[in-house]
Structures are given as structure tokens and as C-alpha cells.
């Protein structure tokens, strides 16, 4: 695998929930349908709001820090509590993918 071949990698958007000396607790986020930069906690069958530990030995899994805005104002009552990502901080690969 060549380092410049971005198609060989899979990117996930996460929320960092907690940090300790040994691990980072993260929650996986999913793109909200109909929006380009708005994300919510990924809802899986029985595991809504699931938090996953990523240990120090796996910290190379993190590659970008994207500025976010926690949405507090309602827009048709549906966006309160969701995350809007700053497109200027997003990797080009994520902006161009579906």
C-alpha cells in the first residue's frame, strides 16, 4: 500500500467522549441524511449511543481533528444536539466521497 493512495483507507467520523492515560472512549458518528456536514451518533440495532475504547497502542488510527459545532438551535426541531463539522477542517477525501 502506498502512503498517498487514500482509497486504501477507511475513514470514520467519531466523537471523543473521554480521555485517560491508557485509552480514549469514542462514539462513532453517521452523516444525517439530507445534510452535507451534520452528523449524529450512529444508531445500530441494539447499540445506540455505544462507546468504544481505543487504547494508546491504537492511537495511529486517528488522523484528523475536525472542528465541530454542537447544534443547540432547532431547525424544524430535528437538529438539536447534533454535530456540524467545519468543512474547512475536513479531509478532501471525505468531502468528495458519497
C-alpha distances in whole Angstrom, upper triangle without the diagonal:
4,6,9,7,10,10,7,10,13,16,19,23,25,28,28,32,32,31,32,31,29,28,27,29,27,28,26,27,27,28,32,32,34,33,30,29,31,30,32,31,29,32,31,34,36,33,34,34,32,30,27,27,24,24,24,21,19,20,16,16,18,17,20,24,25,29,31,35,36,39,42,44,44,44,45,45,42,39,41,39,35,33,32,29,30,28,28,25,23,19,20,17,20,22,21,20,23
4,6,6,9,10,8,11,14,16,20,23,25,28,29,32,33,31,33,32,30,29,28,30,28,29,27,28,28,28,32,33,34,32,29,29,31,30,32,32,30,33,33,36,38,35,36,35,33,32,29,28,25,26,25,22,20,20,17,17,18,16,19,23,24,28,30,34,36,38,42,44,44,43,45,45,42,39,41,39,35,33,32,28,28,26,26,24,22,18,18,16,19,21,20,20,23
4,6,8,10,9,10,13,15,18,20,23,26,26,29,30,28,30,29,28,26,25,27,26,27,25,26,26,26,30,31,33,31,27,26,29,28,30,30,29,32,32,35,37,34,34,33,31,30,27,26,23,23,22,20,18,18,14,14,15,13,16,19,21,25,27,31,33,35,39,41,42,41,43,43,40,37,38,36,33,30,29,26,25,23,23,21,19,15,16,14,17,19,19,19,22
4,6,9,9,10,13,14,18,20,23,26,27,30,31,30,32,31,30,28,27,29,27,28,25,25,25,25,29,30,31,29,25,25,28,27,30,30,29,32,32,36,37,35,35,34,32,31,28,28,25,26,25,23,21,20,16,16,17,14,15,19,20,24,26,30,32,34,38,40,40,39,42,42,38,36,38,36,32,29,28,24,24,21,21,19,17,13,13,12,15,17,16,17,20
4,6,6,8,11,13,17,19,22,26,27,30,31,31,32,32,31,29,27,29,26,27,24,24,24,24,27,28,29,27,24,24,27,26,28,29,27,30,30,33,35,33,33,32,31,30,28,28,25,26,26,24,21,21,17,16,17,15,16,20,21,25,27,30,32,34,38,39,40,38,40,41,37,35,37,35,31,29,27,24,24,22,21,20,17,14,13,11,14,16,15,14,18
4,5,6,8,10,13,16,19,22,23,27,28,28,30,30,29,26,25,26,23,23,20,20,20,20,24,24,25,24,20,20,23,22,24,25,24,27,27,30,32,30,30,29,28,27,25,25,22,24,24,23,19,19,16,14,15,12,14,17,18,21,23,26,29,30,34,36,36,35,37,37,33,31,33,31,28,25,24,20,21,18,18,17,14,10,10,7,10,13,12,11,15
4,5,8,10,13,16,19,23,25,28,30,30,32,32,30,28,26,27,24,24,20,20,19,19,23,23,24,23,20,21,23,22,24,25,23,26,25,28,31,29,29,29,27,27,25,26,23,25,25,24,21,21,18,16,17,15,16,20,20,23,25,28,30,31,35,36,36,35,36,37,33,31,33,32,28,26,25,22,22,20,21,19,16,13,12,8,11,13,12,10,13
4,7,10,14,17,19,23,24,27,29,28,30,30,28,26,25,25,23,23,20,21,20,21,25,25,27,26,23,23,25,23,25,25,23,26,25,28,30,28,29,28,27,26,23,24,21,23,23,21,18,19,16,14,16,14,16,20,21,25,26,29,31,33,36,38,38,37,39,38,35,33,35,33,29,27,26,23,24,22,23,21,18,15,15,11,13,16,15,13,16
4,6,10,13,16,19,21,24,25,25,27,27,25,22,21,22,19,19,17,17,17,18,22,23,25,24,21,20,22,20,22,22,20,23,23,26,27,25,25,25,23,22,20,21,18,20,20,19,15,15,13,10,12,11,13,17,18,21,23,26,27,29,33,35,35,34,36,35,32,30,31,29,26,24,23,20,21,20,21,18,15,12,13,10,11,15,14,13,15
4,7,10,13,17,18,21,23,23,25,26,24,21,19,19,17,16,13,14,14,15,19,20,22,21,19,18,19,17,19,18,16,19,19,22,24,22,22,21,20,19,17,18,16,19,20,19,15,15,13,10,11,11,13,16,16,20,21,24,25,27,30,32,32,31,33,32,29,27,28,26,23,21,21,18,20,19,20,18,14,12,13,10,10,14,14,11,13
4,7,10,13,15,18,20,21,23,24,23,20,17,17,14,14,11,11,12,13,16,18,20,18,16,15,16,14,16,16,14,18,18,22,23,20,20,19,18,17,16,17,15,18,19,18,15,14,13,9,9,9,10,12,13,16,17,20,21,23,27,29,29,28,30,29,26,23,25,23,20,17,17,15,16,15,17,14,11,10,12,9,8,12,13,11,12
4,6,10,12,15,17,18,21,23,21,18,15,14,11,10,7,8,9,10,14,16,19,17,15,14,14,11,12,12,11,14,15,19,20,17,17,16,15,14,13,15,13,17,18,18,14,14,13,10,9,10,10,12,12,15,15,18,18,20,24,26,26,26,27,26,23,21,22,20,16,14,15,13,15,15,17,15,12,11,14,12,9,13,14,12,13
4,7,10,13,16,17,20,22,21,18,14,13,10,9,6,5,7,9,12,15,17,15,13,11,11,8,10,10,10,14,15,19,20,17,16,14,14,13,13,15,14,17,18,20,16,15,15,11,10,11,9,10,9,12,11,14,15,17,20,22,23,23,25,24,20,18,19,16,13,11,12,10,12,13,15,12,10,11,14,13,10,12,15,13,14
4,6,9,12,13,17,19,18,15,11,10,6,5,4,5,9,11,14,17,19,17,16,13,12,9,10,8,9,13,15,18,19,15,14,12,11,10,10,12,11,15,16,18,15,13,14,11,10,11,10,10,10,12,11,14,14,16,19,22,22,23,25,23,20,18,18,15,12,10,12,11,14,15,17,14,13,14,17,16,13,16,19,17,17
4,6,9,11,15,18,17,14,10,9,6,5,6,7,11,13,15,18,21,18,17,14,13,10,9,8,10,14,16,19,19,16,14,11,11,9,10,12,12,15,17,19,16,14,16,14,12,14,12,10,10,11,10,12,11,14,17,20,21,22,24,22,19,16,16,13,11,9,12,11,14,16,18,15,14,16,19,19,16,18,21,20,20
4,6,8,11,14,14,11,7,6,5,7,9,10,14,16,19,22,24,22,21,18,16,14,13,11,14,16,18,22,21,17,16,12,12,9,10,10,10,13,14,17,14,12,15,13,11,13,12,10,11,12,12,14,13,17,19,22,23,25,27,25,23,20,19,15,14,12,15,14,16,19,20,16,16,18,22,21,19,21,24,23,24
4,7,11,14,14,11,8,5,5,7,10,12,16,18,20,23,26,23,23,20,18,15,14,11,14,16,18,21,19,16,14,11,11,8,9,10,11,14,15,18,16,15,18,16,14,17,16,14,15,15,14,15,14,17,18,22,23,25,27,25,22,20,18,14,14,13,16,16,19,22,23,20,20,22,25,25,22,24,27,26,26
4,7,10,11,8,6,5,7,10,13,15,19,22,23,27,29,27,27,23,22,19,17,15,17,19,21,24,22,18,17,14,13,10,10,9,10,12,13,16,15,14,17,16,15,18,17,15,17,17,17,18,17,20,21,25,27,29,31,28,26,23,22,18,18,17,20,19,22,24,25,22,22,24,27,27,25,27,30,29,29
4,7,8,6,5,6,9,12,15,18,21,24,26,30,32,29,28,25,24,21,20,18,20,22,24,26,25,21,21,17,16,12,12,10,10,10,10,14,14,12,15,15,13,17,17,15,17,18,18,20,19,23,24,28,30,32,34,31,29,26,25,21,21,19,22,21,23,25,25,22,22,23,27,27,25,28,31,30,31
4,5,5,6,8,12,15,18,21,25,27,30,33,35,33,32,29,28,25,24,21,23,25,26,28,27,23,23,20,18,14,13,10,10,9,9,13,14,12,16,16,16,19,19,18,20,21,22,24,23,26,28,31,33,35,38,35,33,30,28,25,25,23,26,25,26,29,29,25,26,26,30,30,28,31,34,33,34
4,6,8,11,14,18,21,24,27,30,32,36,38,36,34,31,30,28,27,25,26,28,29,31,29,26,26,23,21,17,16,12,11,9,8,11,13,12,15,16,16,19,20,19,22,23,24,26,26,30,31,35,37,39,41,38,36,33,32,28,28,26,28,27,28,30,30,26,27,27,31,31,30,32,35,34,36
4,7,10,13,17,19,23,26,29,32,35,38,35,34,31,30,27,26,24,24,26,27,29,27,24,25,22,19,15,13,10,9,6,5,9,10,10,14,15,15,18,20,20,23,24,25,27,27,30,32,36,37,39,41,39,36,33,32,28,28,26,29,27,29,31,31,27,27,27,31,30,29,32,34,33,34
4,7,10,13,16,19,22,25,28,31,34,32,30,27,27,23,23,20,21,23,23,26,24,20,21,18,16,12,10,6,5,4,5,9,9,9,12,12,12,16,17,17,20,21,22,24,24,27,29,33,34,35,38,35,33,30,29,25,24,23,25,24,26,28,28,24,24,24,28,27,26,29,31,30,31
4,6,10,13,15,19,22,24,28,30,28,27,24,23,20,19,17,18,20,21,24,22,19,19,16,14,10,8,6,5,6,8,11,10,9,12,11,11,14,15,14,16,18,18,21,20,23,25,29,30,32,34,32,29,26,25,22,21,19,22,20,22,24,25,21,21,22,25,25,23,26,28,27,28
4,7,10,13,17,20,22,25,28,26,26,23,21,18,16,14,15,17,17,20,19,15,15,12,10,6,5,5,6,9,11,14,12,12,15,13,13,16,16,15,17,18,18,20,18,22,23,27,28,29,31,29,26,24,23,19,18,17,20,20,22,24,25,22,21,22,26,25,23,25,28,26,27
4,7,9,13,16,18,22,25,22,22,19,18,14,13,10,11,14,15,18,17,14,13,10,9,5,5,6,7,11,13,15,13,12,14,12,11,14,14,13,14,16,15,17,16,19,21,24,25,27,28,26,23,21,20,17,15,14,17,16,19,21,22,19,18,19,23,22,19,22,25,23,23
4,6,10,13,15,19,21,20,20,17,15,12,10,7,8,10,12,15,14,11,10,7,6,5,6,9,10,14,16,18,16,15,17,14,13,16,16,15,15,16,15,16,15,17,19,22,23,24,25,23,20,18,18,14,13,12,15,15,18,20,22,19,18,19,22,21,18,21,23,21,21
4,7,10,13,16,19,17,17,15,13,10,9,6,6,9,10,14,14,11,10,8,8,8,8,11,12,16,18,19,16,15,17,13,13,15,15,14,14,16,14,16,15,17,20,23,23,23,25,23,19,17,18,15,13,12,14,14,17,18,21,18,16,17,20,18,15,18,20,18,17
4,7,9,12,15,14,13,11,10,6,5,4,5,8,11,15,16,13,11,10,10,11,12,15,15,19,21,22,19,18,19,16,14,16,15,14,13,14,12,14,13,15,17,20,20,20,21,20,16,14,15,13,10,9,11,11,15,16,19,16,14,16,18,17,14,16,18,16,15
4,6,9,12,11,11,10,9,5,5,6,5,8,10,14,16,14,12,12,13,14,15,18,18,22,24,25,22,21,21,18,17,18,16,16,15,16,14,15,15,15,18,20,19,19,20,19,15,13,15,14,10,10,11,12,15,15,19,17,15,16,18,16,13,14,16,14,12
4,6,9,7,8,7,6,4,7,9,8,11,14,17,19,17,15,15,16,18,19,21,22,25,27,28,24,23,23,20,19,19,17,17,14,15,13,14,14,14,18,19,18,17,18,17,14,12,15,14,10,10,10,10,13,13,17,16,13,15,16,15,11,12,14,12,10
4,6,6,8,8,6,5,6,9,10,11,14,17,19,18,15,15,17,19,21,24,24,28,30,31,28,27,27,23,22,22,20,20,17,17,15,15,14,13,16,16,15,13,14,14,10,9,12,12,9,10,10,12,15,15,19,18,16,18,19,18,14,14,16,15,12
4,6,8,10,9,9,10,13,12,13,16,18,21,20,17,18,20,22,24,27,27,31,33,34,30,30,29,26,25,25,23,23,20,20,18,18,17,16,19,18,17,14,15,15,12,12,15,16,12,13,13,14,17,17,20,21,18,20,20,19,15,15,16,14,11
4,7,10,9,11,13,16,16,17,19,22,24,23,21,21,24,25,27,30,30,34,35,37,33,32,32,28,27,26,24,24,20,21,18,18,18,16,19,18,16,13,13,15,12,12,15,17,14,14,13,14,17,16,20,20,18,20,20,19,16,15,16,15,12
4,6,6,8,11,15,15,17,20,23,25,23,21,21,23,24,26,28,28,32,33,34,31,29,29,26,24,23,21,20,17,17,15,14,15,13,16,16,15,12,14,15,12,10,14,15,12,11,9,11,13,12,16,17,15,17,17,17,14,12,14,14,12
4,6,9,12,15,16,18,21,24,26,25,22,22,23,24,25,28,27,30,31,33,29,27,27,24,22,21,18,18,14,15,13,14,15,14,18,18,17,15,17,18,15,13,16,17,13,11,9,9,10,9,13,14,12,14,13,14,10,9,11,11,10
4,7,10,14,15,17,20,24,26,23,21,20,21,22,23,25,25,28,29,30,27,25,24,22,19,18,15,15,11,11,9,10,12,12,15,16,16,15,17,17,15,12,14,14,10,8,5,5,7,7,11,11,9,12,13,14,10,9,12,12,12
4,7,11,12,15,18,21,23,21,18,17,19,20,21,24,24,27,28,30,27,25,25,22,20,20,17,16,12,12,9,9,10,9,13,13,13,12,14,14,11,8,11,11,7,6,4,6,9,10,14,14,12,15,16,17,13,12,15,15,14
4,7,9,11,15,18,19,17,14,13,15,16,18,20,21,24,26,27,24,22,23,20,18,18,16,15,12,13,10,10,10,10,14,15,15,14,16,15,12,9,11,10,6,5,6,8,11,12,16,15,13,15,17,17,13,14,16,15,14
4,6,8,12,15,16,14,11,10,12,14,16,19,20,23,25,27,24,23,24,21,19,20,18,17,15,15,12,12,10,11,13,15,14,15,16,14,11,9,10,8,5,6,9,11,14,16,19,18,16,19,21,20,16,17,20,18,17
4,6,9,13,13,10,8,6,9,10,12,16,17,21,23,25,22,21,22,19,18,20,18,17,16,16,14,14,12,13,15,18,17,18,19,17,14,12,12,10,8,9,12,13,17,19,22,20,18,20,22,21,18,19,22,20,18
4,6,10,11,9,7,7,8,10,12,16,17,21,23,24,21,21,22,19,18,20,19,19,18,19,16,17,16,17,19,21,20,20,21,19,16,14,16,13,11,12,14,15,19,20,23,21,19,20,22,20,17,19,21,18,17
4,7,8,7,5,7,8,11,14,17,19,23,26,27,24,24,25,22,22,24,23,22,21,22,20,20,18,18,20,22,21,21,21,19,16,15,16,14,13,15,17,19,22,23,26,25,22,24,26,24,20,22,24,21,19
4,6,5,6,9,9,12,13,17,19,23,26,26,23,24,25,22,22,24,24,24,24,25,23,24,22,22,24,26,24,25,24,22,19,19,20,18,17,18,21,21,25,26,29,27,25,25,27,25,22,24,25,22,20
4,6,7,11,11,14,16,19,22,25,28,29,26,27,29,25,26,28,28,28,27,29,26,27,25,25,26,28,26,26,26,24,21,21,22,21,19,21,24,25,29,29,33,31,28,29,31,28,25,27,28,25,23
4,6,9,9,13,14,18,21,24,27,28,26,27,29,25,26,29,29,28,28,29,27,27,25,25,26,28,27,28,27,25,22,22,23,21,20,22,25,26,30,31,34,32,30,31,33,30,27,30,31,28,26
4,6,5,9,11,15,17,20,24,25,23,23,25,22,23,25,25,25,25,26,24,24,22,23,24,27,26,26,27,24,21,21,21,18,18,19,22,23,27,28,31,29,27,28,30,28,25,27,29,26,24
4,5,9,12,16,18,22,25,26,24,24,26,23,22,25,24,24,23,24,21,21,19,19,21,23,22,23,23,20,17,17,17,15,14,16,19,21,25,26,29,27,25,27,29,27,24,26,28,25,23
4,6,10,13,16,19,22,24,22,22,24,21,20,23,22,21,20,21,19,19,16,18,19,21,21,22,23,20,17,17,16,13,13,14,18,19,23,24,27,25,23,25,28,26,23,25,27,25,24
4,7,10,13,16,20,21,19,19,21,18,19,22,22,21,21,22,20,21,19,21,22,25,25,26,27,24,21,20,19,16,16,17,20,20,24,26,28,25,24,25,28,26,23,26,28,25,24
4,7,10,13,16,18,16,16,19,16,16,19,19,19,19,20,19,20,18,21,22,25,26,27,28,26,23,21,20,17,16,17,20,20,23,25,27,24,23,24,27,26,23,26,28,26,25
4,6,10,13,15,12,13,16,13,14,17,18,18,19,21,20,22,21,23,25,28,29,30,31,29,26,24,24,20,19,19,21,21,24,25,27,24,22,23,26,24,22,25,27,25,25
4,6,10,11,10,11,14,12,13,17,18,18,20,22,21,23,22,25,27,31,31,33,34,32,29,27,26,22,22,21,23,22,25,27,28,24,23,24,27,26,24,27,29,27,27
4,7,8,6,7,10,9,10,14,15,16,18,20,21,23,23,26,28,32,33,34,36,33,30,28,28,24,23,21,23,22,24,25,26,23,21,21,25,23,22,25,27,25,26
4,5,5,7,10,10,11,15,17,18,20,23,23,26,26,29,31,35,36,37,39,37,34,31,31,27,26,24,26,25,27,28,29,25,24,24,27,26,25,28,30,28,30
4,5,5,9,10,11,14,16,17,20,22,24,27,27,30,32,36,37,38,41,39,36,33,32,29,27,25,27,25,27,28,28,24,24,23,27,26,25,28,30,29,31
4,6,8,9,11,14,17,19,22,24,26,29,29,33,35,38,40,41,43,41,38,35,35,31,30,28,29,27,28,29,29,25,25,24,27,26,25,29,30,29,31
4,5,6,8,11,14,16,19,22,23,27,27,30,33,36,37,38,40,38,35,32,32,29,27,25,26,24,25,26,26,23,22,20,24,22,22,25,27,25,27
4,5,6,9,12,13,16,19,20,24,24,28,30,34,35,36,38,36,33,31,30,27,25,23,24,21,23,24,23,20,19,18,22,21,20,23,25,24,26
4,5,7,11,13,16,19,21,25,26,29,32,35,36,37,39,38,34,32,32,29,26,24,24,22,22,23,22,19,18,16,19,18,19,22,23,22,25
4,6,10,12,15,18,19,23,24,27,30,33,34,34,36,35,31,29,29,26,24,21,22,19,21,21,21,18,16,15,18,16,16,19,21,20,22
4,6,8,11,14,16,20,21,24,27,30,31,31,34,33,29,26,27,24,21,19,19,16,17,18,18,14,13,13,16,15,15,18,20,19,21
4,7,10,13,16,19,21,24,27,30,31,31,34,33,30,27,28,25,22,19,19,16,16,16,15,12,11,10,13,12,13,15,17,17,20
4,6,10,12,16,18,21,24,27,28,28,31,30,27,24,25,22,20,16,16,12,12,13,12,8,8,8,11,12,11,13,16,16,19
4,7,9,13,15,18,21,24,26,26,29,28,26,22,22,20,17,14,13,10,10,12,11,7,8,10,13,14,13,15,18,18,20
4,6,10,13,15,19,21,23,23,26,25,23,19,20,17,15,11,10,7,7,8,8,5,6,9,12,13,11,12,16,16,18
4,7,10,13,16,18,20,21,24,23,21,18,18,16,14,10,9,6,5,9,9,6,8,12,15,16,14,14,18,19,20
4,7,9,12,15,17,17,21,20,18,14,14,12,10,6,6,4,6,9,11,9,10,14,16,18,15,15,19,19,20
4,6,9,11,14,14,18,17,15,12,11,10,8,6,5,6,8,11,13,12,13,17,19,21,18,17,21,22,22
4,6,9,11,13,16,15,13,10,8,6,6,5,6,9,11,14,16,15,16,20,22,23,20,20,23,23,23
4,6,8,9,13,11,10,7,5,5,5,6,7,10,12,15,18,17,18,21,23,24,21,20,24,24,23
4,6,9,12,10,10,8,5,6,8,9,11,14,16,19,21,21,22,25,27,28,25,24,27,27,26
4,7,10,8,9,7,6,9,10,12,12,15,17,20,22,22,23,27,28,29,26,25,28,28,27
4,6,5,6,6,5,9,10,12,13,17,19,21,24,24,24,28,29,30,26,25,28,28,26
4,5,6,6,8,11,11,13,13,16,18,20,23,24,23,27,27,28,25,23,26,26,24
4,6,8,9,13,13,16,16,19,21,23,26,27,26,29,30,30,27,25,28,27,25
4,6,7,10,11,14,15,19,21,23,26,27,26,29,30,31,27,26,29,28,26
4,6,9,9,12,13,17,19,21,24,24,23,26,27,28,24,23,25,24,22
4,6,6,8,9,13,16,18,21,21,20,23,25,25,21,21,23,23,21
4,6,9,11,14,17,19,22,22,22,25,27,27,24,23,26,26,24
4,7,10,13,16,19,21,20,20,24,26,26,22,23,26,25,24
4,7,10,13,16,18,18,17,20,22,22,19,19,22,21,20
4,6,10,12,15,14,13,17,19,19,16,16,19,19,18
4,7,9,12,11,11,15,17,18,14,14,17,17,17
4,6,9,8,8,11,13,14,11,11,15,15,16
4,5,6,7,11,12,14,12,11,15,16,17
4,5,5,8,9,12,10,8,11,13,15
4,6,8,9,12,11,10,13,15,18
4,7,9,12,10,10,14,15,18
4,6,8,7,7,10,12,14
4,5,6,7,9,10,14
4,5,5,6,9,12
4,6,5,6,10
4,5,5,8
4,6,8
4,7
4
